[in-house]
Each structure stands twice: as C-alpha cells, then as structure tokens.
Amino acid sequence: MMPVACKRASETPAEGARGPQAGNPAPAPAPATSLPVQVLPGLEVISKPEEAAAALRREWPQPYELLEDRLPQRKARELRRCTDIEGVDVNDVDVVSQRDTEVVQLQFLQCRVMKALTTARPSRTSQVRELLKLKSPGDVLPAAMAPEFGEAQPDKTRERQGKSWSATEPELHFEPREGERNAFSLAVTGQDTFGLLEWWATGDFNGDGQEDVIAYRAMSPRGGSLTDIAGFVLTRSQPQGVLQILEQWR
C-alpha cells in the first residue's frame, strides 16, 4: 500500500493585506504522511487489521485442553479461542505429538499478532518498508533470529549480539517463494538447517511513530524432525544497520 498523504487546507489572504508583513496568513504546514497498518498474506487468518478484534473472539474448529498439572489456579481448562490463551504457554497445552505442538505454536503466534494489530497505529516514518522487497535480507536480520535446537547457550547468545544473521552463518541463503500467497515469503537454507521466513504485518506496534514489521520464522535441522517456530516484532530507526528485536514470541 502506498503512503496516504493528508491534504493541506488552502488559505485565502485577508482582504487589504500588503506584502509579507502583518495581515498575511501564516504559511500552511507541510503535508503529513501516514503509513497505514498492513496485514500481509502470510498471516492467513485475517486480511486486514480491522478484522483482528473479531477474529480473537472467534471459536477454533478444535479446542485444546490444559495439562492437569499446569496452571491449577485456572478453572476453565479448555482453550477455545485466542482470548483464552492469556497467561498460557505452549508447553501448558495437552498435545500428543511434536506435530501437534507445532500446530499449537502457530495458532498462538497468530493470536499474538492479531492482538498486537488491535492496538497498532499508522506510522509517521519507516526504515523497514523497503525490507519487504529484499530477496536476501540476511545482512539486516539480527543473528538472534537464527534457530536454536536443544538448550539455550548463553555464550552463543552473547556472540550474536549486534550481528546480522548472515554474519554468524555465512552459508545462509534466501529464495523468494512463488505464488500470490507467498508474495512476502522466503525459503531459507543454512549449512545445517532449512525453513522459511514470512512478513506478516507492518505498523507502529510500540507507539514511537516508527514503522515496525512482524516476521514469522520456522526452521528445522537437516535430517531432524524438530521445527523451531518463532515470531518477531522488528524495527529500525535509521536507513542502515541490523534490525532491532522489540518482541519475540515462541
């Protein structure tokens, strides 16, 4: 979507005014520019921000149950819609297989993105809009977006700080996916991993006037069955440099 420019109201000089001195109207303000909140095709569950509030209350085709030993203070043990997951972690949900866990993860991420969209504002300026068209964004994506399998490694986390994903994984490669549904979707391959990156939404999600972008990342190890799924709210306040992570959801 193109930026929406606010029209500038015309002003008529007061009758009898002489020259640029008293009696002439003040110069009209420069037109303001507003970048609207956007929902991109990858999110799938809604097509525009105005649909988010209703979608949060909509019942899912299949409800989930909380594990018996998790969140004992909660009387309602079924999760039927996005509004039921407040304070619930994916690991609190009773699922049978790893595949089921990944389905729940995806559903929870979609819920969190839609909740963020209900309070998102149009942006005054953007340093991220052009990133949506990059075919190989590894140099601007933070290294913290790289997948992790197994237990977290503090030393590795410190090593990644301030670096791009490509800087910590030189063999990282991105390839645009085909089809209208995949307009903002990239296939990702690394030395030992593969998966995808999708842009899901843009808007001002923290109220600072800068446009932010929400990314979905799912990666698996070659020859393995696990998938590391995560969502990120990313931003940047200057034209160059690595994106900053405002929020991370798993």
Backbone bond lengths (Angstrom), bond angles and torsions (degrees), N, CA, C in turn:
res aa  C-N    CA-C-N  psi(-1)  N-CA   C-N-CA  omega(-1)  CA-C   N-CA-C  phi
1 M - - - 1.446 - - 1.523 109.19 -
2 M 1.347 116.20 142.20 1.448 119.95 -179.43 1.511 109.48 -83.12
3 P 1.358 117.78 154.44 1.454 120.45 175.74 1.509 110.89 -59.07
4 V 1.314 117.01 145.44 1.450 122.83 179.23 1.511 108.17 -100.31
5 A 1.306 117.78 116.94 1.460 120.77 -178.90 1.514 109.84 -93.00
6 C 1.343 116.89 133.39 1.453 121.36 176.94 1.516 109.28 -76.84
7 K 1.340 117.19 135.62 1.451 120.85 179.31 1.515 110.04 -70.80
8 R 1.326 116.07 147.90 1.447 121.02 178.55 1.518 108.85 -97.81
9 A 1.313 116.84 127.76 1.457 120.60 -179.68 1.520 109.86 -69.72
10 S 1.360 117.20 134.26 1.461 120.63 178.03 1.509 109.83 -80.37
11 E 1.324 115.03 149.93 1.445 120.16 179.82 1.517 108.79 -126.38
12 T 1.327 117.54 142.79 1.454 122.54 -179.79 1.507 109.55 -105.71
13 P 1.365 120.16 126.19 1.460 121.60 -179.83 1.513 111.23 -58.17
14 A 1.312 115.62 144.49 1.463 120.28 178.63 1.516 110.08 -62.07
15 E 1.335 116.02 140.10 1.459 121.40 -178.55 1.523 109.72 -60.58
16 G 1.345 117.31 133.04 1.451 121.63 178.16 1.507 113.09 89.25
17 A 1.329 118.92 -0.03 1.460 120.44 179.96 1.512 109.90 -66.64
18 R 1.323 117.48 145.38 1.446 122.79 -177.28 1.523 110.14 -123.95
19 G 1.326 117.22 120.75 1.457 121.41 173.56 1.508 112.82 62.73
20 P 1.354 117.49 -165.16 1.459 122.72 -175.85 1.510 112.79 -87.35
21 Q 1.362 118.82 12.99 1.447 120.93 -176.39 1.519 111.10 -91.68
22 A 1.320 116.72 -155.34 1.458 122.43 -176.75 1.508 110.76 -55.74
23 G 1.299 117.17 143.40 1.452 122.64 179.36 1.504 112.37 103.87
24 N 1.331 117.54 -23.20 1.461 120.77 176.35 1.525 109.69 -82.37
25 P 1.315 117.59 145.12 1.465 119.49 178.66 1.517 111.33 -68.96
26 A 1.329 116.33 154.41 1.460 120.98 175.98 1.519 109.34 -68.83
27 P 1.337 118.75 151.18 1.471 120.94 178.50 1.526 110.89 -57.75
28 A 1.319 115.55 139.87 1.465 119.57 178.19 1.519 109.47 -67.91
29 P 1.336 118.62 146.07 1.463 120.72 179.82 1.521 111.52 -66.37
30 A 1.330 115.94 153.12 1.465 120.58 177.55 1.519 109.42 -64.34
31 P 1.330 117.70 145.34 1.463 120.04 -179.39 1.526 111.74 -61.60
32 A 1.322 115.78 135.86 1.464 120.58 178.50 1.523 109.76 -84.44
33 T 1.309 116.88 151.26 1.457 121.78 178.61 1.519 109.26 -118.00
34 S 1.324 116.46 134.95 1.457 121.09 -179.93 1.520 109.11 -126.96
35 L 1.321 116.38 127.58 1.461 121.74 176.86 1.518 107.98 -97.49
36 P 1.325 118.69 115.16 1.458 120.96 -173.93 1.521 113.11 -69.42
37 V 1.318 115.33 155.62 1.466 121.44 172.04 1.528 107.66 -66.60
38 Q 1.323 116.91 136.11 1.460 121.62 -177.81 1.524 111.84 -125.13
39 V 1.321 115.87 142.42 1.463 122.21 167.11 1.524 106.65 -107.79
40 L 1.321 116.86 126.49 1.458 121.74 -178.00 1.528 110.18 -99.08
41 P 1.344 118.56 159.31 1.467 121.79 -170.80 1.520 115.83 -55.55
42 G 1.328 118.12 -29.41 1.456 120.03 -176.08 1.510 114.89 -62.04
43 L 1.340 118.19 -26.35 1.465 120.42 -177.94 1.522 111.96 -66.16
44 E 1.333 117.41 -33.74 1.471 125.05 172.25 1.526 115.40 69.21
45 V 1.337 119.07 -46.66 1.466 120.46 -171.32 1.522 113.13 -70.41
46 I 1.333 117.98 -24.48 1.463 122.10 174.05 1.523 108.01 -139.81
47 S 1.342 116.29 163.00 1.462 119.91 -179.29 1.522 112.99 -116.06
48 K 1.342 117.58 -11.37 1.466 120.58 177.22 1.525 109.40 -150.82
49 P 1.339 117.68 155.33 1.469 120.96 -174.16 1.521 114.06 -58.41
50 E 1.323 116.97 -32.97 1.466 120.65 -176.97 1.526 113.18 -64.16
51 E 1.324 117.19 -16.75 1.468 121.15 -179.11 1.527 112.85 -86.73
52 A 1.330 117.48 -9.17 1.465 120.72 -171.24 1.522 112.98 -63.94
53 A 1.333 118.15 -45.72 1.467 121.10 -175.28 1.526 111.51 -60.21
54 A 1.332 117.39 -44.86 1.465 120.57 179.46 1.524 111.07 -68.04
55 A 1.338 117.22 -37.87 1.466 120.73 -179.41 1.525 111.54 -65.09
56 L 1.329 117.66 -31.88 1.468 120.60 178.25 1.523 111.74 -63.72
57 R 1.326 117.14 -29.90 1.479 121.53 -177.54 1.528 112.85 -93.94
58 R 1.320 117.05 -7.32 1.464 120.83 -176.17 1.531 110.70 -74.69
59 E 1.338 117.12 135.34 1.466 120.60 179.97 1.526 111.08 -71.08
60 W 1.336 115.16 142.46 1.455 121.01 176.97 1.533 109.81 -78.31
61 P 1.334 117.64 154.82 1.467 120.17 175.82 1.525 112.18 -60.38
62 Q 1.343 116.33 -33.83 1.466 121.16 -177.72 1.528 109.78 -128.84
63 P 1.348 119.08 115.51 1.472 120.38 177.38 1.528 111.02 -75.50
64 Y 1.327 116.24 164.60 1.459 122.51 177.01 1.520 109.29 -120.66
65 E 1.345 115.58 157.55 1.465 121.73 177.79 1.522 109.29 -112.78
66 L 1.332 115.63 145.42 1.458 120.09 172.55 1.523 109.80 -77.65
67 L 1.319 117.37 147.27 1.461 121.08 173.42 1.527 109.64 -62.36
68 E 1.328 116.11 147.28 1.467 120.74 -174.70 1.521 112.85 -59.11
69 D 1.341 117.75 -36.17 1.462 120.65 -175.46 1.528 113.29 -93.46
70 R 1.319 117.84 7.81 1.462 121.20 -179.80 1.527 110.88 -108.00
71 L 1.319 115.75 140.23 1.465 123.32 176.63 1.531 111.92 47.36
72 P 1.340 118.21 56.58 1.470 121.01 -176.72 1.528 113.38 -61.71
73 Q 1.338 117.44 -20.54 1.456 120.24 -179.39 1.527 112.83 -74.53
74 R 1.330 116.44 -14.36 1.471 119.68 179.93 1.521 110.31 -82.59
75 K 1.317 116.65 123.94 1.462 120.64 178.06 1.527 110.88 -76.88
76 A 1.321 116.85 -41.10 1.466 120.61 179.13 1.523 108.60 -79.45
77 R 1.324 116.90 114.73 1.466 121.41 -175.25 1.529 112.83 -97.81
78 E 1.318 117.75 -8.81 1.460 121.02 178.90 1.524 110.34 -98.66
79 L 1.316 114.94 143.51 1.458 122.12 173.91 1.520 106.89 -110.81
80 R 1.325 116.48 112.76 1.461 120.89 -173.78 1.527 113.83 -112.20
81 R 1.323 116.85 -17.33 1.463 121.31 -175.53 1.526 109.22 -156.73
82 C 1.306 116.46 170.98 1.470 120.66 -177.39 1.524 112.67 -59.46
83 T 1.314 117.48 -34.72 1.465 120.00 -178.18 1.523 112.37 -68.36
84 D 1.324 118.60 -10.49 1.471 121.79 179.66 1.528 112.91 -87.43
85 I 1.331 118.92 -9.19 1.471 119.34 -171.41 1.529 113.40 -94.43
86 E 1.329 118.12 4.61 1.461 120.28 178.80 1.528 109.80 -58.62
87 G 1.326 116.83 123.44 1.460 121.51 -179.69 1.513 114.61 80.00
88 V 1.331 117.86 5.28 1.468 122.14 -178.26 1.524 109.79 -104.93
89 D 1.313 116.82 134.25 1.456 122.93 175.14 1.527 108.86 -99.58
90 V 1.326 115.89 154.42 1.468 119.72 178.31 1.524 111.07 -55.34
91 N 1.326 117.78 -36.18 1.464 121.49 -178.97 1.525 113.31 -71.76
92 D 1.330 117.67 -7.59 1.467 121.21 176.29 1.526 112.22 -84.87
93 V 1.331 116.86 -9.01 1.462 121.80 -172.59 1.526 110.41 -93.75
94 D 1.319 115.57 138.50 1.463 122.26 -179.35 1.530 109.51 -81.54
95 V 1.332 116.52 104.29 1.459 121.92 177.90 1.526 108.85 -128.65
96 V 1.327 115.54 160.17 1.460 120.75 -174.04 1.522 112.11 -94.93
97 S 1.332 117.23 -42.68 1.464 120.53 -171.32 1.526 111.47 -125.10
98 Q 1.318 114.99 167.43 1.460 120.89 175.16 1.519 110.43 -61.72
99 R 1.315 116.50 -37.21 1.467 120.71 178.15 1.526 110.20 -61.32
100 D 1.334 117.39 -42.51 1.465 120.65 178.37 1.530 110.86 -62.98
101 T 1.327 116.43 -39.18 1.466 120.69 178.03 1.524 110.62 -60.20
102 E 1.321 116.81 -42.03 1.461 120.77 -179.77 1.524 111.42 -67.01
103 V 1.324 117.43 -35.33 1.468 120.95 176.47 1.525 110.10 -64.09
104 V 1.339 116.69 -43.55 1.464 121.11 178.10 1.526 110.19 -64.13
105 Q 1.324 117.17 -42.96 1.466 120.90 177.86 1.520 111.37 -56.36
106 L 1.321 116.08 -47.37 1.457 120.61 -179.70 1.524 110.69 -61.57
107 Q 1.338 116.44 -43.77 1.463 120.28 -179.39 1.531 111.24 -64.11
108 F 1.322 116.93 -41.63 1.466 120.96 178.10 1.534 110.81 -63.61
109 L 1.333 116.97 -41.07 1.461 120.24 178.63 1.524 111.05 -63.06
110 Q 1.322 116.57 -43.68 1.460 119.92 177.70 1.527 110.81 -59.48
111 C 1.325 116.55 -40.27 1.468 120.72 178.34 1.525 110.95 -62.20
112 R 1.320 116.85 -44.47 1.465 120.23 -177.19 1.527 111.23 -67.39
113 V 1.317 116.36 -36.31 1.461 119.39 176.95 1.528 110.16 -66.43
114 M 1.322 117.48 -44.14 1.462 119.79 179.60 1.528 111.46 -64.05
115 K 1.328 117.22 -37.74 1.462 119.73 176.71 1.525 110.33 -62.97
116 A 1.330 116.87 -41.59 1.468 120.50 177.53 1.523 111.12 -62.94
117 L 1.318 117.29 -35.00 1.462 121.22 179.99 1.525 112.27 -67.55
118 T 1.328 117.81 -27.26 1.473 119.63 -179.24 1.519 112.08 -68.42
119 T 1.323 118.62 -20.84 1.467 121.43 179.94 1.530 112.45 -115.84
120 A 1.330 117.38 0.75 1.470 120.57 -179.84 1.524 110.49 -67.65
121 R 1.330 115.76 148.90 1.460 122.18 179.77 1.529 109.74 -119.45
122 P 1.336 117.12 157.81 1.465 118.78 169.69 1.528 109.83 -59.41
123 S 1.317 116.51 152.54 1.463 121.45 -176.09 1.526 110.63 -101.68
124 R 1.334 115.78 146.04 1.464 120.26 176.88 1.527 111.36 -81.16
125 T 1.311 116.55 -31.89 1.463 120.63 -177.91 1.523 109.32 -150.95
126 S 1.329 116.24 161.16 1.468 119.52 -176.97 1.524 111.49 -142.73
127 Q 1.313 115.43 136.02 1.458 122.86 169.96 1.530 110.07 -118.67
128 V 1.334 116.09 14.18 1.469 120.07 -178.36 1.524 112.88 -122.61
129 R 1.335 118.10 -15.12 1.468 120.31 -173.45 1.533 112.18 -57.12
130 E 1.336 117.24 -41.06 1.463 119.86 -177.60 1.528 112.48 -68.30
131 L 1.338 116.83 -19.29 1.464 120.06 -178.42 1.523 111.73 -66.38
132 L 1.327 116.46 -26.05 1.460 120.29 -177.95 1.525 111.67 -62.90
133 K 1.323 116.51 -21.74 1.463 120.71 -177.92 1.529 112.88 -99.09
134 L 1.329 117.27 -5.94 1.463 119.67 -178.76 1.528 110.86 -67.22
135 K 1.315 115.99 133.32 1.459 120.40 177.81 1.526 111.90 -83.94
136 S 1.331 116.38 -19.76 1.462 120.52 179.81 1.529 109.35 -142.27
137 P 1.345 117.37 82.76 1.464 121.09 -173.73 1.524 115.05 -86.34
138 G 1.325 118.27 11.28 1.462 120.51 -174.37 1.511 114.98 -57.89
139 D 1.355 117.40 -28.05 1.466 120.47 -178.47 1.523 112.83 -74.98
140 V 1.336 117.93 -15.71 1.469 120.14 179.85 1.529 112.51 -112.87
141 L 1.325 117.51 -13.16 1.463 120.14 176.98 1.527 109.34 -77.88
142 P 1.338 118.55 134.52 1.469 120.22 -179.25 1.525 111.82 -66.65
143 A 1.324 115.49 146.53 1.465 120.94 -179.06 1.521 111.82 -61.76
144 A 1.333 117.06 -23.29 1.466 120.57 178.99 1.522 112.44 -66.08
145 M 1.334 117.71 -10.47 1.462 120.64 176.27 1.522 112.08 -80.88
146 A 1.311 117.78 -10.87 1.464 120.79 178.56 1.523 109.81 -62.46
147 P 1.331 118.11 144.88 1.465 120.46 -178.10 1.518 112.37 -69.31
148 E 1.323 115.34 154.78 1.464 121.81 174.91 1.520 108.52 -128.58
149 F 1.307 115.64 130.75 1.461 120.98 177.66 1.523 108.20 -120.37
150 G 1.310 116.18 131.36 1.458 119.95 -174.37 1.516 110.57 89.57
151 E 1.321 116.98 -161.18 1.454 121.78 -177.42 1.527 111.37 -74.24
152 A 1.340 115.08 148.49 1.460 120.54 178.67 1.527 110.59 -63.74
153 Q 1.331 115.97 143.07 1.463 121.86 -179.45 1.529 109.08 -115.25
154 P 1.347 118.55 104.19 1.473 121.83 -176.99 1.523 113.60 -54.35
155 D 1.336 117.77 -40.06 1.465 120.68 -179.47 1.526 110.99 -62.44
156 K 1.313 116.02 -40.61 1.461 120.59 179.79 1.522 110.46 -67.96
157 T 1.337 116.93 -37.57 1.459 121.12 178.24 1.522 110.89 -62.44
158 R 1.333 117.22 -44.86 1.470 121.14 178.90 1.526 111.08 -64.26
159 E 1.320 116.40 -37.04 1.463 121.01 -179.38 1.525 111.39 -64.53
160 R 1.327 117.17 -30.64 1.461 121.60 -176.85 1.529 113.51 -81.72
161 Q 1.321 118.44 -16.99 1.459 121.60 -173.16 1.529 111.67 -57.75
162 G 1.346 114.95 128.89 1.458 121.29 177.77 1.511 115.18 78.88
163 K 1.324 117.90 -2.82 1.461 121.35 -177.96 1.529 110.94 -102.83
164 S 1.321 114.51 160.68 1.461 119.56 175.87 1.523 110.26 -86.32
165 W 1.317 115.36 162.05 1.464 120.63 178.32 1.533 110.02 -60.28
166 S 1.333 116.98 -43.54 1.470 120.44 -179.52 1.522 112.34 -64.73
167 A 1.341 117.07 -32.38 1.465 120.27 -178.84 1.519 111.77 -66.26
168 T 1.322 116.92 -29.84 1.462 120.35 -179.49 1.527 112.04 -95.91
169 E 1.328 116.72 -9.02 1.469 120.94 177.98 1.530 108.35 -142.85
170 P 1.329 117.78 82.53 1.467 122.18 -174.17 1.523 114.40 -57.33
171 E 1.321 118.30 -25.83 1.462 120.66 -177.54 1.527 112.63 -88.83
172 L 1.331 117.19 10.09 1.460 121.47 179.42 1.525 110.16 -65.81
173 H 1.333 116.11 134.11 1.467 120.85 -177.06 1.527 109.48 -138.47
174 F 1.341 115.57 139.30 1.464 121.82 179.01 1.524 109.33 -119.28
175 E 1.326 115.62 144.23 1.461 121.20 179.41 1.530 108.80 -140.04
176 P 1.349 118.48 121.81 1.471 120.07 178.20 1.523 111.03 -58.23
177 R 1.322 116.04 136.97 1.462 120.88 177.42 1.524 109.28 -88.26
178 E 1.322 116.70 152.45 1.462 121.21 -174.89 1.523 111.14 -90.81
179 G 1.336 115.63 156.02 1.453 121.43 176.36 1.516 112.40 102.83
180 E 1.344 116.29 151.04 1.463 121.70 -178.62 1.520 111.54 -60.55
181 R 1.322 117.21 -40.57 1.462 121.57 179.00 1.530 111.03 -60.05
182 N 1.326 116.85 -28.34 1.460 121.89 -176.45 1.530 113.11 -101.88
183 A 1.338 116.97 23.37 1.464 120.91 -176.20 1.523 112.37 -59.19
184 F 1.323 117.28 -29.90 1.466 121.31 -179.90 1.528 109.79 -121.29
185 S 1.335 115.36 43.76 1.460 121.70 -175.28 1.522 109.98 -131.95
186 L 1.337 115.88 137.37 1.457 121.69 -179.18 1.523 110.33 -127.75
187 A 1.331 116.60 133.89 1.462 120.75 169.78 1.527 107.68 -77.31
188 V 1.331 116.41 137.47 1.466 121.63 -175.85 1.527 109.01 -121.96
189 T 1.322 116.33 132.82 1.465 120.59 173.62 1.527 109.08 -132.44
190 G 1.321 115.03 139.15 1.458 121.69 174.92 1.507 109.14 -122.29
191 Q 1.307 116.29 -169.61 1.462 119.84 -178.86 1.521 111.33 -62.74
192 D 1.341 116.30 -41.66 1.465 120.30 -177.04 1.523 113.00 -126.31
193 T 1.340 117.72 9.34 1.461 120.85 -175.20 1.525 111.05 -135.42
194 F 1.330 115.11 163.83 1.463 120.92 174.01 1.524 108.38 -153.13
195 G 1.327 116.18 159.35 1.463 119.42 -179.95 1.507 111.35 167.79
196 L 1.338 116.22 -146.60 1.455 119.66 -178.44 1.524 111.18 -147.55
197 L 1.332 114.67 158.35 1.458 124.01 174.91 1.519 107.31 -128.49
198 E 1.332 116.95 130.62 1.458 121.03 178.50 1.524 109.82 -129.72
199 W 1.341 116.26 140.84 1.456 121.56 170.20 1.523 107.26 -90.27
200 W 1.328 117.49 125.72 1.465 121.26 -173.66 1.523 114.17 -105.19
201 A 1.318 117.74 -32.44 1.467 119.27 -175.89 1.520 110.06 -164.47
202 T 1.337 115.79 156.57 1.459 121.28 172.42 1.526 108.95 -131.95
203 G 1.317 115.97 154.65 1.462 121.89 179.46 1.513 109.67 159.30
204 D 1.313 116.15 177.05 1.468 121.10 174.88 1.523 107.17 -92.35
205 F 1.324 116.51 102.91 1.464 120.98 -174.30 1.530 113.60 -95.86
206 N 1.335 117.74 -7.18 1.471 118.86 179.77 1.527 113.58 -126.43
207 G 1.337 116.72 7.87 1.456 120.40 171.87 1.512 116.63 78.77
208 D 1.344 118.72 15.95 1.467 119.59 -178.50 1.523 113.07 -97.41
209 G 1.337 117.43 2.30 1.458 121.13 179.28 1.511 114.45 88.76
210 Q 1.342 117.75 -17.00 1.458 122.22 178.53 1.528 110.27 -84.58
211 E 1.326 116.16 140.30 1.460 119.44 176.68 1.527 110.26 -73.00
212 D 1.316 115.73 136.49 1.460 123.62 176.21 1.525 108.13 -115.66
213 V 1.314 116.63 162.49 1.455 121.14 178.32 1.525 108.90 -131.72
214 I 1.333 116.25 139.02 1.464 121.46 177.70 1.525 108.79 -101.02
215 A 1.329 115.38 126.37 1.460 121.80 -179.20 1.524 110.30 -116.55
216 Y 1.328 115.27 143.48 1.469 122.85 173.49 1.521 107.28 -111.43
217 R 1.341 115.90 130.78 1.462 120.70 -179.55 1.521 110.19 -131.15
218 A 1.343 116.62 127.69 1.468 122.20 177.65 1.524 108.29 -131.58
219 M 1.339 116.87 121.13 1.464 121.46 -176.51 1.524 110.46 -133.69
220 S 1.326 115.41 146.70 1.464 121.93 178.14 1.524 109.66 -130.04
221 P 1.345 117.27 151.21 1.468 119.73 174.74 1.526 109.75 -78.41
222 R 1.295 116.39 145.48 1.468 119.40 176.98 1.528 109.33 -64.34
223 G 1.325 115.01 129.82 1.449 119.81 179.83 1.511 113.97 81.41
224 G 1.344 118.01 2.23 1.461 121.38 -179.87 1.517 111.50 -111.66
225 S 1.323 116.21 171.90 1.462 120.71 -177.76 1.526 112.96 -110.12
226 L 1.327 118.41 -8.38 1.460 121.48 -178.65 1.527 111.29 -79.83
227 T 1.328 115.70 153.49 1.459 121.74 172.59 1.517 108.54 -131.99
228 D 1.320 116.36 125.88 1.462 121.62 176.80 1.525 107.68 -92.50
229 I 1.334 115.94 110.82 1.463 122.74 -176.40 1.521 109.03 -109.85
230 A 1.327 116.82 134.42 1.464 120.05 179.48 1.524 110.25 -155.94
231 G 1.330 115.24 154.60 1.458 122.19 173.53 1.520 109.17 -119.41
232 F 1.330 116.70 147.62 1.462 121.40 -176.45 1.524 110.11 -136.23
233 V 1.330 116.39 136.05 1.462 121.22 167.41 1.522 106.10 -98.45
234 L 1.331 116.24 116.63 1.464 122.22 -173.30 1.522 110.86 -116.00
235 T 1.322 116.64 150.43 1.462 120.57 177.74 1.515 109.91 -151.39
236 R 1.334 114.73 171.97 1.461 121.92 175.35 1.521 107.16 -159.58
237 S 1.329 117.72 136.73 1.465 121.61 -176.75 1.519 112.86 -102.57
238 Q 1.342 117.89 -0.36 1.460 121.92 178.66 1.524 109.26 -141.20
239 P 1.351 116.85 159.85 1.468 119.46 -172.23 1.524 114.75 -64.24
240 Q 1.319 118.05 -27.26 1.454 121.01 -176.33 1.528 110.44 -113.09
241 G 1.326 115.32 162.52 1.453 119.76 172.86 1.514 114.46 106.49
242 V 1.323 114.32 171.41 1.461 122.52 -178.02 1.523 109.87 -78.11
243 L 1.308 116.22 141.91 1.462 121.51 178.55 1.527 111.47 -64.98
244 Q 1.320 114.93 151.71 1.466 122.03 176.84 1.522 109.09 -100.68
245 I 1.328 116.99 139.50 1.466 121.55 175.95 1.526 108.92 -89.10
246 L 1.333 116.38 116.01 1.462 121.00 176.06 1.524 111.18 -84.22
247 E 1.318 116.24 -40.48 1.470 121.84 178.47 1.515 109.03 -145.17
248 Q 1.330 114.87 150.52 1.461 121.05 174.96 1.515 108.14 -133.25
249 W 1.333 115.99 130.60 1.467 121.79 -179.58 1.522 109.36 -119.69
250 R 1.333 115.59 139.10 1.468 120.76 176.18 1.522 110.10 -131.75
